[in-house]
Amino acid sequence: MFNRNFYAAQDDRRFVVGYALDLGFRVFDAYSAPGQPLSEITTTASASLLAARPAFKLYAPNTGPEPVITRVELEESEFGPSAYEYQCNGWGLIGLNFGGVVGLGGLGWSTLTTMAEARATRWHAVEPIGPAPSEWNWPAVDDAAIKMFEAIASMAGSAVGDSPILAAAGQLIKDKGLLYESGGGLHARPGLG
């Protein structure tokens, strides 16, 4: 299992996704907007990068089965007649979630994560979406995640602990005086996490 945090502002996102594409990953929206199709991201000009807190799934070729796109029914009372969304699933996909503004103007963590094989196996027994976890090459999944995180870290100008700070995030942190790390992000005052 791989789980690393980093700080990225909206203007950093296209560089991170660009690196993923350059490294040969296929990049998918983790889920669609209600009533809309799910997109595979093939360019850094994707509108998905403009969402408040976008989430993606990275598929590293030769690590396992192709991603499975599933339709999930949502509450019609909340979402109206388009009460469904699509989700990108696969036990060995790498999650890339961008943080955004949190609390009173703080900056939330962005994360790069994988699931552990044992956990995926337990979940698959409860919710068998797509091919079994045993069909994934788990060391290759973790190697791909490490390679992606190294690319992210190479773009960083500084860090908070072991969490790299990308350029636009660094400027945002400086401009807003975000000095305190708590609750999954950086804040201008202590205790806002």
Contacts in CASP RR format, 6 or more apart in sequence:
PFRMAT RR
TARGET T0000
AUTHOR 0000-0000-0000
METHOD contacts of the structure
MODEL  1
MFNRNFYAAQDDRRFVVGYALDLGFRVFDAYSAPGQPLSEITTTASASLL
AARPAFKLYAPNTGPEPVITRVELEESEFGPSAYEYQCNGWGLIGLNFGG
VVGLGGLGWSTLTTMAEARATRWHAVEPIGPAPSEWNWPAVDDAAIKMFE
AIASMAGSAVGDSPILAAAGQLIKDKGLLYESGGGLHARPGLG
1 113 0 8 1.000
1 114 0 8 1.000
1 115 0 8 1.000
1 116 0 8 1.000
1 119 0 8 1.000
1 142 0 8 1.000
2 94 0 8 1.000
2 112 0 8 1.000
2 113 0 8 1.000
2 114 0 8 1.000
2 142 0 8 1.000
2 145 0 8 1.000
2 146 0 8 1.000
2 149 0 8 1.000
3 111 0 8 1.000
3 112 0 8 1.000
3 113 0 8 1.000
3 114 0 8 1.000
4 111 0 8 1.000
4 112 0 8 1.000
4 113 0 8 1.000
4 149 0 8 1.000
4 162 0 8 1.000
4 163 0 8 1.000
5 109 0 8 1.000
5 110 0 8 1.000
5 111 0 8 1.000
5 163 0 8 1.000
5 184 0 8 1.000
6 109 0 8 1.000
6 110 0 8 1.000
6 111 0 8 1.000
6 112 0 8 1.000
6 149 0 8 1.000
6 152 0 8 1.000
6 153 0 8 1.000
6 156 0 8 1.000
6 163 0 8 1.000
6 164 0 8 1.000
6 165 0 8 1.000
6 166 0 8 1.000
7 107 0 8 1.000
7 108 0 8 1.000
7 109 0 8 1.000
7 110 0 8 1.000
7 160 0 8 1.000
7 163 0 8 1.000
7 164 0 8 1.000
7 165 0 8 1.000
7 166 0 8 1.000
7 169 0 8 1.000
7 170 0 8 1.000
7 173 0 8 1.000
7 185 0 8 1.000
7 186 0 8 1.000
8 16 0 8 1.000
8 98 0 8 1.000
8 99 0 8 1.000
8 110 0 8 1.000
8 152 0 8 1.000
8 166 0 8 1.000
8 168 0 8 1.000
8 169 0 8 1.000
9 100 0 8 1.000
9 107 0 8 1.000
9 166 0 8 1.000
9 168 0 8 1.000
9 169 0 8 1.000
9 170 0 8 1.000
9 171 0 8 1.000
9 172 0 8 1.000
10 49 0 8 1.000
10 50 0 8 1.000
10 100 0 8 1.000
10 168 0 8 1.000
11 167 0 8 1.000
11 168 0 8 1.000
12 155 0 8 1.000
12 166 0 8 1.000
12 167 0 8 1.000
12 168 0 8 1.000
12 169 0 8 1.000
13 49 0 8 1.000
13 54 0 8 1.000
13 98 0 8 1.000
14 44 0 8 1.000
14 45 0 8 1.000
14 49 0 8 1.000
15 44 0 8 1.000
15 155 0 8 1.000
15 166 0 8 1.000
16 96 0 8 1.000
16 98 0 8 1.000
16 110 0 8 1.000
16 152 0 8 1.000
16 155 0 8 1.000
16 166 0 8 1.000
17 27 0 8 1.000
17 41 0 8 1.000
17 44 0 8 1.000
17 46 0 8 1.000
17 49 0 8 1.000
17 56 0 8 1.000
17 96 0 8 1.000
18 44 0 8 1.000
19 148 0 8 1.000
19 151 0 8 1.000
19 152 0 8 1.000
19 155 0 8 1.000
20 27 0 8 1.000
20 58 0 8 1.000
20 96 0 8 1.000
20 148 0 8 1.000
20 151 0 8 1.000
21 27 0 8 1.000
21 41 0 8 1.000
21 42 0 8 1.000
21 43 0 8 1.000
21 44 0 8 1.000
23 147 0 8 1.000
23 148 0 8 1.000
23 151 0 8 1.000
24 60 0 8 1.000
24 61 0 8 1.000
25 58 0 8 1.000
25 59 0 8 1.000
25 60 0 8 1.000
25 94 0 8 1.000
25 144 0 8 1.000
25 148 0 8 1.000
26 40 0 8 1.000
26 58 0 8 1.000
26 59 0 8 1.000
26 61 0 8 1.000
26 67 0 8 1.000
27 40 0 8 1.000
27 41 0 8 1.000
27 42 0 8 1.000
27 56 0 8 1.000
27 57 0 8 1.000
27 58 0 8 1.000
27 59 0 8 1.000
27 96 0 8 1.000
28 38 0 8 1.000
28 39 0 8 1.000
28 40 0 8 1.000
28 41 0 8 1.000
28 56 0 8 1.000
28 57 0 8 1.000
28 58 0 8 1.000
28 59 0 8 1.000
28 67 0 8 1.000
28 88 0 8 1.000
29 38 0 8 1.000
29 39 0 8 1.000
29 40 0 8 1.000
29 41 0 8 1.000
29 48 0 8 1.000
29 54 0 8 1.000
29 55 0 8 1.000
29 56 0 8 1.000
29 57 0 8 1.000
29 88 0 8 1.000
30 55 0 8 1.000
30 56 0 8 1.000
30 57 0 8 1.000
30 87 0 8 1.000
30 88 0 8 1.000
30 95 0 8 1.000
30 97 0 8 1.000
31 38 0 8 1.000
31 55 0 8 1.000
31 72 0 8 1.000
31 85 0 8 1.000
31 86 0 8 1.000
31 87 0 8 1.000
31 88 0 8 1.000
32 38 0 8 1.000
32 39 0 8 1.000
32 85 0 8 1.000
32 86 0 8 1.000
32 87 0 8 1.000
33 85 0 8 1.000
34 74 0 8 1.000
34 79 0 8 1.000
34 82 0 8 1.000
34 83 0 8 1.000
34 84 0 8 1.000
34 85 0 8 1.000
35 79 0 8 1.000
35 82 0 8 1.000
35 83 0 8 1.000
35 84 0 8 1.000
35 85 0 8 1.000
36 82 0 8 1.000
36 85 0 8 1.000
36 86 0 8 1.000
37 86 0 8 1.000
38 69 0 8 1.000
38 86 0 8 1.000
38 87 0 8 1.000
38 88 0 8 1.000
39 46 0 8 1.000
39 48 0 8 1.000
41 48 0 8 1.000
41 49 0 8 1.000
41 56 0 8 1.000
48 54 0 8 1.000
48 56 0 8 1.000
52 100 0 8 1.000
52 101 0 8 1.000
53 97 0 8 1.000
53 98 0 8 1.000
53 99 0 8 1.000
53 100 0 8 1.000
54 97 0 8 1.000
54 98 0 8 1.000
55 95 0 8 1.000
55 96 0 8 1.000
55 97 0 8 1.000
55 98 0 8 1.000
56 95 0 8 1.000
56 96 0 8 1.000
56 97 0 8 1.000
57 67 0 8 1.000
57 88 0 8 1.000
57 89 0 8 1.000
57 90 0 8 1.000
57 93 0 8 1.000
57 94 0 8 1.000
57 95 0 8 1.000
57 96 0 8 1.000
58 93 0 8 1.000
58 94 0 8 1.000
58 95 0 8 1.000
58 96 0 8 1.000
58 144 0 8 1.000
58 148 0 8 1.000
59 66 0 8 1.000
59 67 0 8 1.000
59 93 0 8 1.000
59 94 0 8 1.000
60 94 0 8 1.000
60 140 0 8 1.000
60 141 0 8 1.000
60 144 0 8 1.000
62 137 0 8 1.000
62 140 0 8 1.000
63 92 0 8 1.000
63 136 0 8 1.000
63 137 0 8 1.000
63 140 0 8 1.000
63 141 0 8 1.000
63 144 0 8 1.000
64 92 0 8 1.000
64 131 0 8 1.000
64 135 0 8 1.000
64 136 0 8 1.000
64 137 0 8 1.000
64 140 0 8 1.000
64 141 0 8 1.000
65 90 0 8 1.000
65 130 0 8 1.000
65 131 0 8 1.000
65 135 0 8 1.000
65 136 0 8 1.000
67 88 0 8 1.000
67 89 0 8 1.000
67 90 0 8 1.000
67 93 0 8 1.000
68 88 0 8 1.000
68 89 0 8 1.000
68 90 0 8 1.000
68 129 0 8 1.000
68 130 0 8 1.000
68 131 0 8 1.000
69 86 0 8 1.000
69 87 0 8 1.000
69 88 0 8 1.000
69 89 0 8 1.000
70 86 0 8 1.000
70 87 0 8 1.000
70 89 0 8 1.000
70 129 0 8 1.000
71 84 0 8 1.000
71 85 0 8 1.000
71 86 0 8 1.000
72 84 0 8 1.000
72 85 0 8 1.000
72 86 0 8 1.000
72 87 0 8 1.000
73 83 0 8 1.000
73 84 0 8 1.000
74 83 0 8 1.000
74 84 0 8 1.000
74 85 0 8 1.000
75 83 0 8 1.000
76 83 0 8 1.000
89 129 0 8 1.000
89 130 0 8 1.000
90 129 0 8 1.000
90 130 0 8 1.000
90 131 0 8 1.000
91 115 0 8 1.000
91 120 0 8 1.000
91 123 0 8 1.000
91 124 0 8 1.000
91 130 0 8 1.000
91 131 0 8 1.000
91 132 0 8 1.000
91 133 0 8 1.000
91 136 0 8 1.000
92 114 0 8 1.000
92 115 0 8 1.000
92 120 0 8 1.000
92 133 0 8 1.000
92 136 0 8 1.000
92 138 0 8 1.000
92 141 0 8 1.000
93 114 0 8 1.000
94 112 0 8 1.000
94 113 0 8 1.000
94 114 0 8 1.000
94 141 0 8 1.000
94 144 0 8 1.000
94 145 0 8 1.000
94 148 0 8 1.000
95 111 0 8 1.000
95 112 0 8 1.000
95 113 0 8 1.000
95 114 0 8 1.000
96 110 0 8 1.000
96 111 0 8 1.000
96 112 0 8 1.000
96 148 0 8 1.000
97 110 0 8 1.000
97 111 0 8 1.000
97 113 0 8 1.000
98 110 0 8 1.000
99 107 0 8 1.000
99 108 0 8 1.000
99 109 0 8 1.000
99 110 0 8 1.000
99 111 0 8 1.000
100 107 0 8 1.000
100 108 0 8 1.000
100 110 0 8 1.000
101 107 0 8 1.000
101 108 0 8 1.000
102 108 0 8 1.000
102 184 0 8 1.000
102 185 0 8 1.000
102 187 0 8 1.000
102 193 0 8 1.000
103 187 0 8 1.000
103 192 0 8 1.000
103 193 0 8 1.000
104 187 0 8 1.000
104 188 0 8 1.000
104 189 0 8 1.000
104 192 0 8 1.000
105 176 0 8 1.000
105 187 0 8 1.000
105 188 0 8 1.000
106 176 0 8 1.000
106 178 0 8 1.000
106 185 0 8 1.000
106 186 0 8 1.000
106 187 0 8 1.000
106 188 0 8 1.000
106 192 0 8 1.000
107 169 0 8 1.000
107 172 0 8 1.000
107 173 0 8 1.000
107 176 0 8 1.000
107 178 0 8 1.000
107 185 0 8 1.000
107 186 0 8 1.000
108 184 0 8 1.000
108 185 0 8 1.000
108 186 0 8 1.000
109 163 0 8 1.000
109 184 0 8 1.000
109 185 0 8 1.000
112 145 0 8 1.000
112 148 0 8 1.000
112 149 0 8 1.000
112 152 0 8 1.000
113 145 0 8 1.000
114 141 0 8 1.000
114 142 0 8 1.000
114 145 0 8 1.000
115 123 0 8 1.000
116 138 0 8 1.000
117 133 0 8 1.000
117 136 0 8 1.000
117 138 0 8 1.000
120 133 0 8 1.000
120 136 0 8 1.000
121 132 0 8 1.000
121 133 0 8 1.000
121 134 0 8 1.000
124 132 0 8 1.000
124 133 0 8 1.000
152 164 0 8 1.000
152 166 0 8 1.000
153 164 0 8 1.000
155 164 0 8 1.000
155 166 0 8 1.000
155 167 0 8 1.000
156 164 0 8 1.000
156 165 0 8 1.000
156 166 0 8 1.000
157 164 0 8 1.000
157 165 0 8 1.000
157 166 0 8 1.000
157 167 0 8 1.000
157 170 0 8 1.000
158 164 0 8 1.000
158 165 0 8 1.000
158 170 0 8 1.000
159 165 0 8 1.000
160 181 0 8 1.000
160 186 0 8 1.000
165 173 0 8 1.000
172 178 0 8 1.000
173 186 0 8 1.000
176 188 0 8 1.000
177 188 0 8 1.000
178 186 0 8 1.000
178 187 0 8 1.000
178 188 0 8 1.000
179 186 0 8 1.000
179 187 0 8 1.000
179 188 0 8 1.000
180 186 0 8 1.000
180 187 0 8 1.000
180 188 0 8 1.000
180 189 0 8 1.000
180 190 0 8 1.000
180 191 0 8 1.000
180 192 0 8 1.000
181 187 0 8 1.000
182 190 0 8 1.000
182 191 0 8 1.000
182 192 0 8 1.000
182 193 0 8 1.000
183 193 0 8 1.000
184 193 0 8 1.000
185 193 0 8 1.000
187 193 0 8 1.000
END
